[in-house]
Amino acid sequence: MLRRFQLITLLLAWLATTGAQWDLVQTFGWARMMVNYSRTMPLLEAAKRTFSGEMCGVCELVNDAGQKEQAQSTTPGSRLDTKLIFLAQPAVAYVAPVVPPQAWVVRDLTLAGADRAAPPTPPPRA
């Protein structure tokens, strides 16, 4: 659930940053125009009239907002004058030395506490 929330939040932030919200509003305006025109004329003619360049209220809103954003981005000091360059750093490869199979075999099976006395046999009863 948290992963889905993170993805949705990231998608919304990306859409807002790139200005795609205006594309969504424009699509809504076109759909509304298509529905209104198709009530009185055939679908093909409604589509031609929708995309002919006539401006509805939503289209004018999107156009004004796009011009406003473009004007803000061209004012001095509103964008970065420097370029950020991201270089891909090569990953460091760690290579383990090849160990012969006999090197890891334990040859001496003595225990660390070999000087201790052996446990009593059979175990004492309580």
MDTraj code that builds the backbone (N, CA, C; nanometers):
import mdtraj as md
import numpy as np

residues = "MET LEU ARG ARG PHE GLN LEU ILE THR LEU LEU LEU ALA TRP LEU ALA THR THR GLY ALA GLN TRP ASP LEU VAL GLN THR PHE GLY TRP ALA ARG MET MET VAL ASN TYR SER ARG THR MET PRO LEU LEU GLU ALA ALA LYS ARG THR PHE SER GLY GLU MET CYS GLY VAL CYS GLU LEU VAL ASN ASP ALA GLY GLN LYS GLU GLN ALA GLN SER THR THR PRO GLY SER ARG LEU ASP THR LYS LEU ILE PHE LEU ALA GLN PRO ALA VAL ALA TYR VAL ALA PRO VAL VAL PRO PRO GLN ALA TRP VAL VAL ARG ASP LEU THR LEU ALA GLY ALA ASP ARG ALA ALA PRO PRO THR PRO PRO PRO ARG ALA".split()
xyz = np.array([
    [0.0824, -0.1188, 0.0000],
    [0.0000, 0.0000, 0.0000],
    [0.0870, 0.1254, 0.0000],
    [0.1941, 0.1232, 0.0788],
    [0.2842, 0.2376, 0.0855],
    [0.3544, 0.2568, -0.0487],
    [0.3913, 0.1479, -0.1120],
    [0.4589, 0.1551, -0.2426],
    [0.3666, 0.2202, -0.3466],
    [0.2403, 0.1824, -0.3467],
    [0.1444, 0.2395, -0.4414],
    [0.1280, 0.3901, -0.4158],
    [0.1200, 0.4288, -0.2892],
    [0.1081, 0.5702, -0.2538],
    [0.2304, 0.6484, -0.3022],
    [0.3479, 0.5907, -0.2843],
    [0.4703, 0.6567, -0.3288],
    [0.4722, 0.6741, -0.4804],
    [0.4300, 0.5721, -0.5521],
    [0.4283, 0.5816, -0.6975],
    [0.3283, 0.6854, -0.7466],
    [0.2109, 0.6899, -0.6847],
    [0.1103, 0.7876, -0.7242],
    [0.1594, 0.9292, -0.6935],
    [0.2214, 0.9487, -0.5785],
    [0.2746, 1.0799, -0.5422],
    [0.3847, 1.1216, -0.6390],
    [0.4719, 1.0292, -0.6749],
    [0.5783, 1.0588, -0.7696],
    [0.5215, 1.0943, -0.9064],
    [0.4204, 1.0222, -0.9511],
    [0.3583, 1.0508, -1.0802],
    [0.2940, 1.1895, -1.0801],
    [0.2230, 1.2231, -0.9733],
    [0.1592, 1.3547, -0.9657],
    [0.2621, 1.4676, -0.9619],
    [0.3712, 1.4467, -0.8899],
    [0.4773, 1.5480, -0.8847],
    [0.5417, 1.5651, -1.0218],
    [0.5629, 1.4547, -1.0919],
    [0.6208, 1.4618, -1.2261],
    [0.5281, 1.5356, -1.3213],
    [0.3990, 1.5040, -1.3139],
    [0.3029, 1.5719, -1.4016],
    [0.2994, 1.7225, -1.3744],
    [0.3012, 1.7601, -1.2467],
    [0.2968, 1.9022, -1.2119],
    [0.4254, 1.9739, -1.2535],
    [0.5387, 1.9074, -1.2422],
    [0.6661, 1.9692, -1.2764],
    [0.6801, 1.9919, -1.4259],
    [0.6332, 1.8970, -1.5052],
    [0.6474, 1.9088, -1.6503],
    [0.5365, 1.9905, -1.7137],
    [0.4366, 2.0305, -1.6383],
    [0.3267, 2.1091, -1.6925],
    [0.2222, 2.0245, -1.7623],
    [0.2228, 1.8962, -1.7366],
    [0.1284, 1.8056, -1.8034],
    [-0.0135, 1.8229, -1.7516],
    [-0.0316, 1.8938, -1.6420],
    [-0.1674, 1.9155, -1.5927],
    [-0.2484, 1.9942, -1.6942],
    [-0.1811, 2.0827, -1.7691],
    [-0.2526, 2.1594, -1.8716],
    [-0.2923, 2.0699, -1.9891],
    [-0.2110, 1.9688, -2.0168],
    [-0.2488, 1.8727, -2.1212],
    [-0.3730, 1.7947, -2.0798],
    [-0.3797, 1.7589, -1.9521],
    [-0.4979, 1.6879, -1.9034],
    [-0.6227, 1.7768, -1.9090],
    [-0.6063, 1.9037, -1.8738],
    [-0.7196, 1.9965, -1.8800],
    [-0.7623, 2.0167, -2.0253],
    [-0.6652, 2.0266, -2.1160],
    [-0.6973, 2.0425, -2.2581],
    [-0.7712, 1.9198, -2.3113],
    [-0.7304, 1.8022, -2.2702],
    [-0.7991, 1.6795, -2.3114],
    [-0.9425, 1.6790, -2.2610],
    [-0.9619, 1.7236, -2.1383],
    [-1.0971, 1.7352, -2.0838],
    [-1.1810, 1.8324, -2.1674],
    [-1.1211, 1.9455, -2.2062],
    [-1.1928, 2.0438, -2.2874],
    [-1.2310, 1.9871, -2.4232],
    [-1.1394, 1.9142, -2.4866],
    [-1.1701, 1.8534, -2.6158],
    [-1.2822, 1.7496, -2.6035],
    [-1.2757, 1.6694, -2.4964],
    [-1.3798, 1.5681, -2.4764],
    [-1.5159, 1.6353, -2.4570],
    [-1.5172, 1.7433, -2.3814],
    [-1.6429, 1.8148, -2.3592],
    [-1.6971, 1.8759, -2.4887],
    [-1.6063, 1.9320, -2.5693],
    [-1.6487, 1.9879, -2.6983],
    [-1.7019, 1.8781, -2.7903],
    [-1.6330, 1.7632, -2.7914],
    [-1.6757, 1.6523, -2.8766],
    [-1.8149, 1.6038, -2.8369],
    [-1.8401, 1.5932, -2.7070],
    [-1.9715, 1.5482, -2.6598],
    [-2.0785, 1.6499, -2.6983],
    [-2.0509, 1.7774, -2.6787],
    [-2.1495, 1.8814, -2.7120],
    [-2.1794, 1.8854, -2.8617],
    [-2.0750, 1.8764, -2.9447],
    [-2.0965, 1.8805, -3.0893],
    [-2.1655, 1.7540, -3.1406],
    [-2.1337, 1.6392, -3.0814],
    [-2.1904, 1.5143, -3.1324],
    [-2.3393, 1.5006, -3.0998],
    [-2.3912, 1.5855, -3.0150],
    [-2.5351, 1.5822, -2.9874],
    [-2.6161, 1.6339, -3.1063],
    [-2.5557, 1.7233, -3.1841],
    [-2.6310, 1.7850, -3.2932],
    [-2.5797, 1.7484, -3.4322],
    [-2.4638, 1.6823, -3.4415],
    [-2.4080, 1.6496, -3.5733],
    [-2.3408, 1.5125, -3.5681],
    [-2.3082, 1.4547, -3.6830],
    [-2.2406, 1.3244, -3.6844],
    [-2.1038, 1.3316, -3.6166],
    [-2.0552, 1.2148, -3.5730],
    [-1.9316, 1.2082, -3.4945],
    [-1.8113, 1.2595, -3.5729],
    [-1.7989, 1.2253, -3.6990],
    [-1.6855, 1.2704, -3.7784],
    [-1.6846, 1.4227, -3.7933],
    [-1.7994, 1.4793, -3.8174],
    [-1.8085, 1.6251, -3.8288],
    [-1.7814, 1.6919, -3.6930],
    [-1.8266, 1.6284, -3.5851],
    [-1.8005, 1.6826, -3.4508],
    [-1.6510, 1.6819, -3.4213],
    [-1.5821, 1.5749, -3.4633],
    [-1.4369, 1.5681, -3.4414],
    [-1.3657, 1.6755, -3.5230],
    [-1.4076, 1.6944, -3.6483],
    [-1.3447, 1.7987, -3.7312],
    [-1.3653, 1.9367, -3.6694],
    [-1.4840, 1.9618, -3.6203],
    [-1.5130, 2.0925, -3.5621],
    [-1.4399, 2.1124, -3.4284],
    [-1.4238, 2.0024, -3.3513],
    [-1.3531, 2.0114, -3.2227],
    [-1.2084, 2.0525, -3.2432],
    [-1.1432, 1.9921, -3.3431],
    [-1.0002, 2.0174, -3.3634],
    [-0.9732, 2.1191, -3.4740],
    [-1.0735, 2.1976, -3.5116],
    [-1.0559, 2.2968, -3.6179],
    [-0.9819, 2.4217, -3.5703],
    [-0.9743, 2.4414, -3.4426],
    [-0.9034, 2.5583, -3.3903],
    [-0.9938, 2.6537, -3.3162],
    [-1.1229, 2.6240, -3.3093],
    [-1.2127, 2.7078, -3.2301],
    [-1.1736, 2.6961, -3.0831],
    [-1.1867, 2.8056, -3.0130],
    [-1.1466, 2.8071, -2.8730],
    [-1.2699, 2.8103, -2.7835],
    [-1.2805, 2.7114, -2.6961],
    [-1.3852, 2.7138, -2.5943],
    [-1.3257, 2.7781, -2.4690],
    [-1.4025, 2.7837, -2.3631],
    [-1.3539, 2.8445, -2.2392],
    [-1.2349, 2.7705, -2.1799],
    [-1.2399, 2.6375, -2.1855],
    [-1.1298, 2.5574, -2.1301],
    [-1.0048, 2.5744, -2.2151],
    [-1.0217, 2.5774, -2.3480],
    [-0.9070, 2.5943, -2.4374],
    [-0.8398, 2.7295, -2.4158],
    [-0.9199, 2.8333, -2.3954],
    [-0.8639, 2.9659, -2.3693],
    [-0.7889, 2.9692, -2.2371],
    [-0.8433, 2.9014, -2.1372],
    [-0.7763, 2.8933, -2.0065],
    [-0.6406, 2.8261, -2.0201],
    [-0.6354, 2.7153, -2.0914],
    [-0.5098, 2.6419, -2.1107],
    [-0.4114, 2.7262, -2.1913],
    [-0.4592, 2.7932, -2.2940],
    [-0.3730, 2.8774, -2.3761],
    [-0.3138, 2.9913, -2.2941],
    [-0.3958, 3.0584, -2.2139],
    [-0.3473, 3.1678, -2.1294],
    [-0.2459, 3.1174, -2.0265],
    [-0.2733, 3.0029, -1.9672],
    [-0.1807, 2.9478, -1.8672],
    [-0.0485, 2.9092, -1.9313],
    [-0.0535, 2.8521, -2.0517],
    [0.0701, 2.8167, -2.1211],
    [0.1530, 2.9382, -2.1555],
    [0.0867, 3.0463, -2.2016],
    [0.1594, 3.1691, -2.2326],
    [0.2183, 3.2322, -2.1075],
    [0.1443, 3.2237, -1.9974],
    [0.1935, 3.2804, -1.8707],
    [0.3174, 3.2046, -1.8222],
    [0.3137, 3.0706, -1.8294],
    [0.4298, 2.9909, -1.7883],
    [0.5489, 3.0171, -1.8792],
    [0.5235, 3.0315, -2.0081],
    [0.6319, 3.0590, -2.1013],
    [0.6941, 3.1957, -2.0738],
    [0.6118, 3.2950, -2.0411],
    [0.6636, 3.4284, -2.0102],
    [0.7461, 3.4263, -1.8818],
    [0.7038, 3.3481, -1.7844],
    [0.7790, 3.3386, -1.6591],
    [0.9118, 3.2685, -1.6794],
    [0.9150, 3.1698, -1.7694],
    [1.0395, 3.0956, -1.7881],
    [1.1418, 3.1744, -1.8685],
    [1.0999, 3.2778, -1.9421],
    [1.1943, 3.3561, -2.0207],
    [1.2451, 3.4792, -1.9473],
    [1.1902, 3.5097, -1.8310],
    [1.2400, 3.6251, -1.7556],
    [1.3761, 3.5912, -1.6985],
    [1.4670, 3.6894, -1.6918],
    [1.6008, 3.6626, -1.6398],
    [1.5960, 3.6220, -1.4926],
    [1.6789, 3.5284, -1.4589],
    [1.6871, 3.4825, -1.3211],
    [1.5866, 3.3749, -1.2863],
    [1.4996, 3.3403, -1.3786],
    [1.4001, 3.2388, -1.3464],
    [1.4472, 3.0984, -1.3812],
    [1.5506, 3.0866, -1.4594],
    [1.6010, 2.9535, -1.4890],
    [1.7499, 2.9475, -1.4552],
    [1.7986, 2.8290, -1.4448],
    [1.9397, 2.8123, -1.4121],
    [2.0261, 2.8541, -1.5287],
    [2.1293, 2.9308, -1.5002],
    [2.2215, 2.9716, -1.6045],
    [2.3335, 2.8703, -1.6216],
    [2.3434, 2.7779, -1.5306],
    [2.4464, 2.6759, -1.5395],
    [2.3832, 2.5430, -1.5764],
    [2.4634, 2.4594, -1.6338],
    [2.4165, 2.3273, -1.6712],
    [2.4700, 2.2260, -1.5708],
    [2.3851, 2.1347, -1.5350],
    [2.4262, 2.0266, -1.4475],
    [2.4654, 1.9085, -1.5342],
    [2.5813, 1.8555, -1.5098],
    [2.6289, 1.7423, -1.5873],
    [2.6408, 1.6230, -1.4927],
    [2.5688, 1.5189, -1.5248],
    [2.5746, 1.3978, -1.4452],
    [2.6577, 1.2958, -1.5203],
    [2.7625, 1.2514, -1.4586],
    [2.8491, 1.1523, -1.5204],
    [2.8239, 1.0170, -1.4565],
    [2.8233, 0.9174, -1.5372],
    [2.8065, 0.7816, -1.4846],
    [2.9415, 0.7341, -1.4343],
    [2.9471, 0.7052, -1.3074],
    [3.0697, 0.6554, -1.2486],
    [3.0779, 0.5054, -1.2691],
    [3.1912, 0.4550, -1.3151],
    [3.2009, 0.3098, -1.3335],
    [3.2000, 0.2403, -1.1981],
    [3.1329, 0.1297, -1.1933],
    [3.1265, 0.0534, -1.0692],
    [3.2582, -0.0193, -1.0486],
    [3.3009, -0.0255, -0.9243],
    [3.4242, -0.0953, -0.8918],
    [3.3933, -0.2439, -0.8835],
    [3.4685, -0.3213, -0.9559],
    [3.4472, -0.4659, -0.9553],
    [3.5421, -0.5296, -0.8540],
    [3.4872, -0.6018, -0.7623],
    [3.5666, -0.6748, -0.6654],
    [3.5761, -0.8192, -0.7107],
    [3.6971, -0.8646, -0.7272],
    [3.7187, -1.0009, -0.7727],
    [3.7810, -1.0782, -0.6579],
    [3.7154, -1.1849, -0.6173],
    [3.7684, -1.2690, -0.5098],
    [3.8700, -1.3651, -0.5691],
    [3.9810, -1.3861, -0.4993],
    [4.0802, -1.4801, -0.5521],
    [4.0240, -1.6224, -0.5524],
    [4.0683, -1.6978, -0.6491],
    [4.0232, -1.8364, -0.6590],
    [4.0974, -1.9175, -0.5531],
    [4.0222, -1.9840, -0.4692],
    [4.0793, -2.0630, -0.3611],
    [4.0657, -2.2107, -0.3993],
    [4.1748, -2.2845, -0.3938],
    [4.1623, -2.4271, -0.4262],
    [4.0731, -2.4967, -0.3238],
    [3.9984, -2.5970, -0.3648],
    [3.9024, -2.6606, -0.2746],
    [3.9666, -2.7221, -0.1504],
    [4.0921, -2.7592, -0.1570],
    [4.1553, -2.8217, -0.0407],
    [4.1889, -2.7191, 0.0669],
    [4.1950, -2.5911, 0.0334],
    [4.2373, -2.4902, 0.1298],
    [4.1328, -2.4668, 0.2364],
    [4.0076, -2.4863, 0.2077],
    [3.9047, -2.4568, 0.3056],
    [3.8650, -2.5789, 0.3867],
    [3.9209, -2.6922, 0.3583],
    [3.8900, -2.8125, 0.4351],
    [3.9664, -2.8070, 0.5671],
    [3.8989, -2.8311, 0.6764],
    [3.9613, -2.8291, 0.8087],
    [4.0311, -2.9621, 0.8291],
    [4.1614, -2.9545, 0.8447],
    [4.2385, -3.0780, 0.8609],
    [4.2570, -3.1146, 1.0081],
    [4.2647, -3.0140, 1.0929],
    [4.2859, -3.0409, 1.2347],
    [4.1524, -3.0270, 1.3057],
    [4.0980, -3.1336, 1.3557],
    [3.9668, -3.1323, 1.4183],
    [3.9749, -3.1214, 1.5702],
    [4.0828, -3.0687, 1.6220],
    [4.0939, -3.0521, 1.7663],
    [4.0027, -2.9393, 1.8096],
    [3.9443, -2.9563, 1.9249],
    [3.8550, -2.8545, 1.9795],
    [3.9356, -2.7506, 2.0550],
    [3.8784, -2.6342, 2.0694],
    [3.9477, -2.5264, 2.1389],
    [3.9703, -2.5624, 2.2850],
    [3.8790, -2.6375, 2.3450],
    [3.8939, -2.6749, 2.4855],
    [3.9376, -2.8200, 2.5010],
    [4.0382, -2.8606, 2.4242],
    [4.0818, -3.0005, 2.4263],
    [4.1448, -3.0387, 2.5599],
    [4.1892, -2.9422, 2.6396],
    [4.2529, -2.9732, 2.7668],
    [4.1512, -2.9968, 2.8785],
    [4.0210, -2.9816, 2.8494],
    [3.9195, -3.0070, 2.9514],
    [3.8978, -3.1562, 2.9673],
    [3.8425, -3.1898, 3.0783],
    [3.8133, -3.3303, 3.1047],
    [3.6890, -3.3701, 3.0293],
    [3.6798, -3.4977, 2.9938],
    [3.5644, -3.5473, 2.9217],
    [3.4424, -3.5474, 3.0136],
    [3.3239, -3.5311, 2.9604],
    [3.2051, -3.5323, 3.0447],
    [3.1814, -3.6693, 3.1067],
    [3.1215, -3.6711, 3.2252],
    [3.0997, -3.8018, 3.2899],
    [2.9980, -3.8852, 3.2111],
    [3.0227, -4.0154, 3.2086],
    [2.9322, -4.1061, 3.1389],
    [2.8857, -4.2100, 3.2389],
    [2.7681, -4.2369, 3.2506],
    [2.6454, -4.1694, 3.2131],
    [2.6294, -4.0410, 3.2930],
    [2.5411, -3.9530, 3.2490],
    [2.5225, -3.8260, 3.3183],
    [2.4729, -3.8480, 3.4620],
    [2.5121, -3.7634, 3.5529],
    [2.4681, -3.7794, 3.6920],
    [2.3177, -3.7551, 3.7044],
    [2.2556, -3.8287, 3.7996],
    [2.1119, -3.8099, 3.8236],
    [2.0907, -3.7081, 3.9340],
    [1.9826, -3.6382, 3.9231],
    [1.9549, -3.5354, 4.0216],
    [1.9002, -3.5915, 4.1490],
])
top = md.Topology()
chain = top.add_chain()
for i, resn in enumerate(residues, 1):
    res = top.add_residue(resn, chain, resSeq=i)
    for name in ("N", "CA", "C"):
        top.add_atom(name, md.element.get_by_symbol(name[0]), res)
traj = md.Trajectory(xyz[None], top)
